[in-house]
């Protein structure tokens, strides 16, 4: 396998490195979302229940103990719960934006890998074809079809590798982006529920 890949030239190395980086990023983000799914699923409900009961201390403990993005957002909201609604909504919106930015970390790198991998493959193919035609020129009119075919498939190898890396990376990026969007919607739902429970608490 190594001998086969080595025929693609020096650009095989950065393409393989791109695949390693893409797999690492995907695995790290996938594990991150799996952990978040378990941690923050019920925290918004618990905090809202404490608020409606008038138990501010219990609400803060529930938010902090969750160690989730939703908990951190609500903890910041609880710090300004006595302020005007406009201030409260601004703090919650800013905290949500920070958490979404953290969740989106490395996704741009994944998109970059998906873009440059096929370009690296194409560059390898172009340089390989240049070498093949240089050999043809040196041979003059005595062109060996076997030599020519061998040079061409070796040149095409990097394009195939680049596409093989780019396609699953694009799918991984799309899936992770979808997960970020879903989690952002969940965070927004939690903040809305928090604001409503705070309104009920103040209305008592």
C-alpha positions as a Python dict, from the first residue, in 0.01 Angstrom:
ca = {
    (1, 'X'): (0, 0, 0),
    (2, 'X'): (280, 241, 88),
    (3, 'X'): (460, 158, -238),
    (4, 'X'): (137, 221, -427),
    (5, 'X'): (78, 561, -264),
    (6, 'X'): (440, 663, -310),
    (7, 'X'): (388, 648, -685),
    (8, 'X'): (163, 954, -656),
    (9, 'X'): (454, 1180, -574),
    (10, 'X'): (538, 1416, -293),
    (11, 'X'): (188, 1571, -278),
    (12, 'X'): (49, 1243, -145),
    (13, 'X'): (197, 1336, 194),
    (14, 'X'): (-2, 1660, 250),
    (15, 'X'): (-317, 1490, 123),
    (16, 'X'): (-274, 1210, 377),
    (17, 'X'): (-204, 1468, 648),
    (18, 'X'): (-529, 1641, 554),
    (19, 'X'): (-713, 1313, 604),
    (20, 'X'): (-556, 1268, 949),
    (21, 'X'): (-648, 1624, 1054),
    (22, 'X'): (-1003, 1587, 922),
    (23, 'X'): (-1056, 1258, 1106),
    (24, 'X'): (-916, 1404, 1428),
    (25, 'X'): (-1140, 1711, 1412),
    (26, 'X'): (-1448, 1504, 1333),
    (27, 'X'): (-1382, 1259, 1617),
    (28, 'X'): (-1320, 1539, 1869),
    (29, 'X'): (-1635, 1731, 1772),
    (30, 'X'): (-1851, 1416, 1761),
    (31, 'X'): (-1741, 1318, 2111),
    (32, 'X'): (-1798, 1675, 2228),
    (33, 'X'): (-2158, 1674, 2104),
    (34, 'X'): (-2222, 1332, 2255),
    (35, 'X'): (-2109, 1457, 2597),
    (36, 'X'): (-2312, 1778, 2567),
    (37, 'X'): (-2622, 1581, 2479),
    (38, 'X'): (-2608, 1400, 2811),
    (39, 'X'): (-2512, 1697, 3024),
    (40, 'X'): (-2742, 1976, 2915),
    (41, 'X'): (-3063, 1800, 2820),
    (42, 'X'): (-3264, 1879, 3137),
    (43, 'X'): (-3088, 2178, 3292),
    (44, 'X'): (-3317, 2443, 3141),
    (45, 'X'): (-3622, 2272, 3287),
    (46, 'X'): (-3468, 2237, 3632),
    (47, 'X'): (-3353, 2598, 3644),
    (48, 'X'): (-3693, 2723, 3527),
    (49, 'X'): (-3871, 2513, 3790),
    (50, 'X'): (-3652, 2658, 4064),
    (51, 'X'): (-3717, 3011, 3938),
    (52, 'X'): (-4093, 2962, 3935),
    (53, 'X'): (-4072, 2836, 4294),
    (54, 'X'): (-3868, 3141, 4393),
    (55, 'X'): (-3559, 2936, 4476),
    (56, 'X'): (-3282, 3148, 4324),
    (57, 'X'): (-3007, 2961, 4508),
    (58, 'X'): (-3132, 2627, 4378),
    (59, 'X'): (-3152, 2767, 4026),
    (60, 'X'): (-2792, 2889, 4038),
    (61, 'X'): (-2669, 2557, 4176),
    (62, 'X'): (-2855, 2364, 3905),
    (63, 'X'): (-2707, 2586, 3635),
    (64, 'X'): (-2350, 2569, 3762),
    (65, 'X'): (-2353, 2196, 3841),
    (66, 'X'): (-2465, 2101, 3491),
    (67, 'X'): (-2128, 2202, 3338),
    (68, 'X'): (-2301, 2248, 3003),
    (69, 'X'): (-2338, 2542, 2762),
    (70, 'X'): (-2702, 2578, 2866),
    (71, 'X'): (-2600, 2589, 3231),
    (72, 'X'): (-2335, 2854, 3168),
    (73, 'X'): (-2580, 3068, 2971),
    (74, 'X'): (-2846, 3049, 3240),
    (75, 'X'): (-2589, 3119, 3509),
    (76, 'X'): (-2506, 3448, 3338),
    (77, 'X'): (-2877, 3521, 3308),
    (78, 'X'): (-2927, 3456, 3678),
    (79, 'X'): (-2654, 3707, 3758),
    (80, 'X'): (-2860, 3985, 3594),
    (81, 'X'): (-3209, 3853, 3663),
    (82, 'X'): (-3289, 4165, 3869),
    (83, 'X'): (-3198, 4396, 3580),
    (84, 'X'): (-3425, 4522, 3304),
    (85, 'X'): (-3555, 4268, 3053),
    (86, 'X'): (-3355, 4432, 2775),
    (87, 'X'): (-3031, 4385, 2969),
    (88, 'X'): (-3126, 4026, 3052),
    (89, 'X'): (-3199, 3941, 2688),
    (90, 'X'): (-2875, 4106, 2575),
    (91, 'X'): (-2671, 3904, 2825),
    (92, 'X'): (-2842, 3579, 2727),
    (93, 'X'): (-2798, 3650, 2355),
    (94, 'X'): (-2429, 3729, 2402),
    (95, 'X'): (-2373, 3418, 2615),
    (96, 'X'): (-2551, 3203, 2355),
    (97, 'X'): (-2338, 3348, 2077),
    (98, 'X'): (-2021, 3269, 2272),
    (99, 'X'): (-2129, 2908, 2327),
    (100, 'X'): (-2223, 2861, 1960),
    (101, 'X'): (-1885, 3001, 1858),
    (102, 'X'): (-1718, 2748, 2086),
    (103, 'X'): (-1929, 2467, 1941),
    (104, 'X'): (-1831, 2574, 1588),
    (105, 'X'): (-1461, 2564, 1667),
    (106, 'X'): (-1251, 2375, 1408),
    (107, 'X'): (-1543, 2353, 1162),
    (108, 'X'): (-1384, 2617, 941),
    (109, 'X'): (-1064, 2412, 941),
    (110, 'X'): (-1268, 2110, 832),
    (111, 'X'): (-1420, 2312, 546),
    (112, 'X'): (-1073, 2430, 445),
    (113, 'X'): (-946, 2073, 431),
    (114, 'X'): (-1243, 1973, 213),
    (115, 'X'): (-1154, 2256, -25),
    (116, 'X'): (-778, 2214, -50),
    (117, 'X'): (-757, 1833, -64),
    (118, 'X'): (-889, 1803, -423),
    (119, 'X'): (-678, 2103, -526),
    (120, 'X'): (-367, 1933, -391),
    (121, 'X'): (-467, 1623, -585),
    (122, 'X'): (-517, 1826, -902),
    (123, 'X'): (-179, 1993, -854),
    (124, 'X'): (-19, 1652, -820),
    (125, 'X'): (-188, 1536, -1137),
    (126, 'X'): (-76, 1841, -1331),
    (127, 'X'): (287, 1804, -1221),
    (128, 'X'): (273, 1433, -1299),
    (129, 'X'): (138, 1497, -1646),
    (130, 'X'): (411, 1753, -1705),
    (131, 'X'): (670, 1491, -1618),
    (132, 'X'): (499, 1238, -1845),
    (133, 'X'): (504, 1473, -2143),
    (134, 'X'): (866, 1562, -2072),
    (135, 'X'): (947, 1191, -2103),
    (136, 'X'): (754, 1177, -2430),
    (137, 'X'): (952, 1473, -2560),
    (138, 'X'): (1280, 1309, -2463),
    (139, 'X'): (1180, 986, -2635),
    (140, 'X'): (1100, 1171, -2958),
    (141, 'X'): (889, 965, -3191),
    (142, 'X'): (960, 638, -3009),
    (143, 'X'): (669, 659, -2759),
    (144, 'X'): (618, 348, -2546),
    (145, 'X'): (247, 312, -2474),
    (146, 'X'): (314, 121, -2151),
    (147, 'X'): (545, 390, -2018),
    (148, 'X'): (298, 660, -2116),
    (149, 'X'): (4, 484, -1950),
    (150, 'X'): (207, 422, -1635),
    (151, 'X'): (299, 788, -1607),
    (152, 'X'): (-60, 899, -1658),
    (153, 'X'): (-217, 672, -1393),
    (154, 'X'): (49, 767, -1144),
    (155, 'X'): (-32, 1131, -1212),
    (156, 'X'): (-406, 1069, -1169),
    (157, 'X'): (-349, 894, -837),
    (158, 'X'): (-320, 1220, -641),
    (159, 'X'): (-652, 1349, -779),
    (160, 'X'): (-822, 1029, -671),
    (161, 'X'): (-669, 1059, -324),
    (162, 'X'): (-767, 1424, -295),
    (163, 'X'): (-1127, 1346, -383),
    (164, 'X'): (-1130, 1047, -147),
    (165, 'X'): (-1031, 1281, 136),
    (166, 'X'): (-1252, 1575, 35),
    (167, 'X'): (-1584, 1392, -11),
    (168, 'X'): (-1615, 1240, 339),
    (169, 'X'): (-1475, 1559, 489),
    (170, 'X'): (-1752, 1761, 323),
    (171, 'X'): (-2011, 1517, 459),
    (172, 'X'): (-1858, 1540, 808),
    (173, 'X'): (-1858, 1921, 793),
    (174, 'X'): (-2223, 1928, 684),
    (175, 'X'): (-2324, 1689, 962),
    (176, 'X'): (-2137, 1881, 1232),
    (177, 'X'): (-2281, 2211, 1109),
    (178, 'X'): (-2628, 2059, 1135),
    (179, 'X'): (-2553, 1950, 1491),
    (180, 'X'): (-2439, 2302, 1582),
    (181, 'X'): (-2759, 2449, 1435),
    (182, 'X'): (-2973, 2202, 1630),
    (183, 'X'): (-2790, 2270, 1952),
    (184, 'X'): (-2817, 2646, 1897),
    (185, 'X'): (-3193, 2608, 1858),
    (186, 'X'): (-3201, 2408, 2182),
    (187, 'X'): (-3006, 2683, 2362),
    (188, 'X'): (-3248, 2946, 2234),
    (189, 'X'): (-3545, 2738, 2348),
    (190, 'X'): (-3387, 2711, 2693),
    (191, 'X'): (-3330, 3085, 2722),
    (192, 'X'): (-3688, 3157, 2613),
    (193, 'X'): (-3817, 2916, 2877),
    (194, 'X'): (-3595, 3083, 3135),
    (195, 'X'): (-3729, 3429, 3048),
    (196, 'X'): (-4087, 3303, 3067),
    (197, 'X'): (-4032, 3142, 3407),
    (198, 'X'): (-3869, 3463, 3529),
    (199, 'X'): (-4173, 3655, 3411),
    (200, 'X'): (-4402, 3422, 3607),
    (201, 'X'): (-4181, 3461, 3915),
    (202, 'X'): (-4189, 3841, 3894),
    (203, 'X'): (-4566, 3835, 3836),
    (204, 'X'): (-4633, 3661, 4167),
}
